[in-house]
Amino acid sequence: MAHVTAAERRPQLIKAAIDLMTREGVAAGSTRAISAELGVAQATVHYTFGTKEELYRAVMEQLTEDLVSQVEQAAPTHGNFEESLFALAEALWQTVLSQPESYQLLTELTLYALRTPHLSQALDNHFAGITAVTSQLIEQAADRTGHRLQQPTATTARFFLAAFDGMSMQHLSMPDEEAEQACLKALVSAVVAMA
C-alpha cells in the first residue's frame, strides 16, 4: 500500500469525522471510530492531529469555512439595503434548510468546546470569523446602496447572528416553514432598524 502523507491524510480524516459525527453525534466521534470510518489505524489520527481536540478544531474550522463560502457566494449585487439584507438572510437560511445536519453538528461542537478549554481558541475563531464575514457583507450592502449605518457593523452582525442562531435551533427542534419565513422577515426588519 502506498504511503500517504499527513498533509494528504488530514482532509480525509476531517471529512471522515464530519461524516461520522453528522450521522451519530459528537459523542460518537472517538479517534477509534473516526479512524474506522476512513479505514486507517487509530494511530494515524493521533499522528496527523495529535489529539482528538485538534481534530475537532479542524472539523469546526471546515464546517465554518464551508458555510461562510456558501453565503459569500450568494451576496446580492442589487436592491436597496433592506432587500440586500433579506437576500443575505435568505441565502444563509437556505444553508440551514439544505444542511441541517451541519448546523446540528456545529451546535454540538460549540457546546462541547465551551466545556473543553483546549478548544476555546477554536470557538473564539469560529465566532470571530462568522461575525467578521457578516459585518463585511452588511457593510458592503450599505456601501453599495448608500445606506448610512448607525451602529458599528460588528454590533449589527452580532445581533443578526444571535437571532439567526436561535431560529436555527428552533428549526432543528420544531420546524415550521411559515413561521420561519415570518421570523426571517422580522429579523431583517429589526436589523435594518438597528443599522
N, C-alpha and C positions, 0 to 999 in steps of 0.2 A: 504494500500500500504506500502511495506517495506521501511524503511529509507535507503537512500543511502548517504554515507559519501562524504565530499568534495573531498577527495583523489580519490574516485571511480568515482565521477561525473566529475572531471577535464578532463580526456582524452575523455570522452563522449562529453563534451562541445567543446573541441578543434576540435574534428572530425566534430561535427555539424557546427562549424564556418567555417572550411575548406570546407566542402561540400557546404554550402550556398554561401560563398564568391567566390568559384570556379565557381559556376553557375551564380551568379548575380553581382559579383564585391565587392570590399571593401566597397564602398558607401552603399551597402545593408546590411552590417554587423553590424546592431544595436544590442544591447543586447536583445531587444524585439524580433527581427527577429530570432536571434540565439536561444533564449530560445524556441520560437515556433517551430523551426526546430527540436529540441530534444523533444519537448512536455513537457517542465517543466516551472515553474513560472519564470518570469524575475528576481525575487529576488534571484533565485538560481545562476544565472550568477554572480550577484554582491557579493553574499556570497562566492562563490568559487574563484573569481578573484579580487574582489574589484572594479575594473574599466574596462571599455571596452579596454583601452590601455594595461592593464595587460593581458587580453585575447588575444589581437593582438600580444603581445610579445610572448606568449606561442605558437600561431599559427606560427609565424616566426621561432621560435626555432624548432618546429616539422617539418615544411617543410624543413628546412636546414638539420636537422638530417636525415630525410628520404633520401634526395638526396645524402648527403655525404656517407651514408651507402651503397647505390647502387653503387657508384663509387669505394669505398674502396673494395667492393666485386669483382669488375672487374679488380683489379690491376694485371697487367701482371707478369708472372713469367719467361718469356723467351724473346729472341730477343735482339737486340742491343738497345742503348739509344734512337735513333730516333723511332725505331719500338715500343719501350715501351711507349714513349710519345704519339705516334699516337694511340696505343691501349687504353690508358687512355682517350685521347681526344674523341675517338670514343665511349667509354663507357659513358662518360658524355653526348655526343651528343645524344646518344640513349635515355637518360632520357628526353631530350628536345623533341625528336620526339614522345616518348611514353606518355609523361605527359605535353603537352604544357600548360594545364590549371594551373598546379602547378607553372610553370615559370611565367605565366602571373600574378597569384596571388602574388607570391613572389615579382615581379616587382612592382605591385600596392602597396603592403605593404611597400616596400622600399621607394617609393616616398612619401607615407603617413607618414612614420617615419621621413623623412627629415624635415617635417613641424611640427612634434609633439615632442617637447623637452622631454616629458616623455618617448619616445621610442628611444631616441638617444643611450642609452646603448644597447638596443636590436639590433640596427643597427650595432653598433661597434662590438658586439659579433658575429653577423652574418658574417660580412666581415672578422673579425679576424679568425673565425672558418674555413671558406672555404679557406682562404689564408693559414692557418696552415696545413690543410689537403692536399691541393695542393702542398705545399712546401715539406711535408713529402713524398708524392708519387713521386715527382721529385727526391728528394734525394735518396729514395730507388732505383729508376731506375738507377741513377748514380752510386750508390754503387754496385749494382748487376752487372752492365755492365763495371765497371771500368772507367766510364766517369768522367773526372776532370771538375768540374763546375767552370766557370769563373766569375759568378755573385752570390751574395747571393741567396739562393733558394727562399726567400720571395720576392725578386725583380723579379725573373723569374716568380714566381707564380702570382704576381700582373699583370705582362704583359700578361700572358696567360689568366687570368680571365677577364681582361679588354676587350680583343679581343673577348673572348668567349661570354661575356655578350652582346656585340654588335651583334654578329652573332645570338644569341638567339632572340634579339629584331627584327632583320630582318626576322628571321624565323616566328615569331609571326605575323609580319606585311605583309610580302610578301614572302612566302616560295618558294624556288627554289632548288630542291634536287641536281641538277647537280652543280650549283654554290656553294651550301653549302659544298659539298664534296671537291671541288677545294679549297675553302677558308679554310676548316679544314686542308687540307694537307699543304697549305701555312702557316697557323698559326703554325703548328708543326715545319715546317722548320725554321720559324722565331724564335721560342722558342729555338730550338736546336742551331741555330746560336748565340743567345744571351747567352745561357747557356754554 
